[in-house]
Amino acid sequence: MKKYLVLGILFVLPILAYMFFASGVNNFGKLSVMHEGVTAPASGAVQFDGKITILGFPGRDIDQKMTNALNLNQKIYKRFNGFDDLQFVMLIPPGTEDKVADLKLELEKLTDIGNWNFVTLPEDEITTVFNSLGTIHSLNADLGTDLVFIVDKESRLRGREQDDNDLPLYGYDATSVAVINNKMVDDVKVILAEYRLSLKKNNNATGGRDAILKKK
């Protein structure tokens, strides 16, 4: 009896393990599309098409967003800055340039800030871009929010359809190291892997066609 039990365990466990990991890969495969048609600034100051964008709205009170920027810099920017198709864009209203310069000085003490893009836009353009994300959130009176967003190469907002308490996750609270470390890091990994997998498939398909043509 023990012999059959052991054989059964040895046979069943690998199957269960395979099913578990296969399910995990499927769940990990793509980040949910939360909204399509995110609008780039009409001024053309920045484009979303063709880039994965980490998008933020610091608002006028840049000093109060210092912690947010440092959290993003430490957990997201430093980790993923080497990817050519990833850009970091912070949309700021006019009159905040001096405060942004001070923020950049703080960031420069920690890392190369070449891919931190602080883009000054008219207030109405900032509002238009934010509203085009299609979230349940809003900007505060200073045109800012603690949330940062992931916009894909097709100008679509990406996130989680179900997060804590089964609520959708449109953006990531940059004041929380736990949220950035435990959620945003994983989700940026997912979207980068998604595009790289797609690119690999396209390259393999092209290579296969080229090989067939050469044989002919």
N, C-alpha and C positions, 0 to 999 in steps of 0.2 A: 504493500500500500504506500509506504514511504517512498519507494522507488518511483511509482507513478506520479506521486505528488511532486517530487523533485523534478521529474521530467516535464510535468505540466507547467510548473513555475518557470523552468528554463525556456519553455516554448512560448508561454503567454507573455511573460514580462517584456521580451524584445518587441513584440507586436504592440503592446500598450505604450512602450516608450516611443516607438516610431509614430504612433497615432498622436501622442502628446506633442512631440516636437514638430510634426507636420502641421498640426493645428496652430502651433505657436508661430511657425513661419508664415502661414496664411494671414494670421492676425497682424503680424509685424510688417506684412508686405507693403501696405499702402496707408497713407495718412488721409483721413476723410476730407473730402472737398466740402467746405462749409458754405461757401458763396462764390459765385463766378462773376467775372467782370469787374474786378477791382480797378479803379480808375487811376491812372498815372496823372501827375500834375499837368494842367493844360499848358503851363509855361515850358514844358519839356525839360525841366531841370533834372528829372530823374525818370528812368523807364523801368517798368517791371517785367516786360516781355523778355524772355530769354535768360532771366536771372532768377535764382531763388533769393528772396529778399527777407531779411529780418527787419521789420518795419516798426518804428517807434514814434511816439508823439510826446516829447518832453514838455512842451508848453513853454510859457513865459518863465515859470519859476524853476529855472535850471538848477539852482542851488539845492532845491529839495529833491531833485532827481539824480543827484550825485551818486547816492547809494545804488540806485537802479543801474546806472551806467557801469559802475564798478562791478556789480554782480554779473551783468551781461558780459563785461570784458573778461572776467575771470573764468566763467563757466562756459560761455558760448564762443565769444570772439577768439580767445586764445586757442581754443580747441579746434575750431573749424575754419579759421581765417585762411588756411592754405588752399582751400577749394576755389578754383577760378570762377565757377559759376554761382558763387555765393556772395551777396553784397549786404552790407549793414547800412540802413538808411534811417536817419532821424529827421523828421520834419519839424522845423522850428519857425515861430513867427518872427517878423521883423522886430528889431530892438533887443534881441537876445544874443547878438554876436559876441559881445564882450564876455558875457557869462559862459558862452560856449568855448571861447578861447581859454578861459580859466579851467574849464572841465577838460579840455584837450591836454593842457599842461599836466593835470593830475593823471590822466590816462597814459601820457607819454612816459611817466615815471615807471610804468608797469609793463608796457609793451609798445610795439610799433603800431601806430594808429592809422597807417596808410589806407586801410579799408573801412575806417569809421567815416561815414558820409553824413555831415550835418548840413541839411539843405534848407535855406531860408525861403519861405513861401508866403504869399499874402494869406491873411487869415481865412478868406473864403475858400481858397484852394485847399488849405489844410482840412477844413471842415468837409469839403467835397470828397477828398480822398478818404477820410475816415468813414464818412457815411457810406461810401461805396463798398466798404468791407461787409456791410450787411449784418452787423452783430446786434446783440441786445444791449450793448454798452453805449456810452456817450462820453464826449470830451467834457472836461470841467471848464470853469469860467476862464481859466488861463490857457485853454486850447491844449491841455495835456491829459495824459492818463498813465497809470502805472503799468498798463498792459502793453506787451509787445506781441507782434503778429508774424506769422509765417505766410508769405505770398509766393506761390510757385511760378514757374516759367511761363505759364499760360494765364497769369494774372488772376489766379484763383486763391482765395483764402483757404488755408489748410488748418485742421485742428482735430478735435475728437468729438464725435457725435454724442458719446456718453462718457462723462468724467465722474467726479465725486457726486454722490446723490443723484446719479443718472442725469445730470445736467450737461449740456454741451460745453465744450471748451473752445472758445473762439480765439482767445489770446492768453498770454502767460504773465502772471503777476511778477514783475521784475523786482519788487520789494522782497520777495520770498526766495531765499537761497534754495529751500526745499523744492519749491515748484520748478525753478529753473533746473536744478540738478536732477530731480527725479522724473520730470515730465518733458521739459523743453529739450534737454540734451537728447533724450531718447527720440523725440519727434523729429528733431533736425537730422539725427542719424537715419531715421526711416526715410525721409524725403530725399536725402542725398543718395541712399542706397537704391531707392526707387528709380531715380534718374540714371544712375550708373548701370543698373540692371537692364533698363530699357536701351541704353547706349550699347551695352555689350551684346544684347540680342540683335540690334540693328547692324552692328559691325560683323557679327557672325553670319547674319543673313547675307550681307553684302559680300563677305569673303566667300561664302558658299556659291553665290551666283558667279563671282569672278572665276572661281575654280572651274565651274562647269563650262564657262565660255572658253577658258584656256584649253580645256580638254578637247573641245570641239575644234 
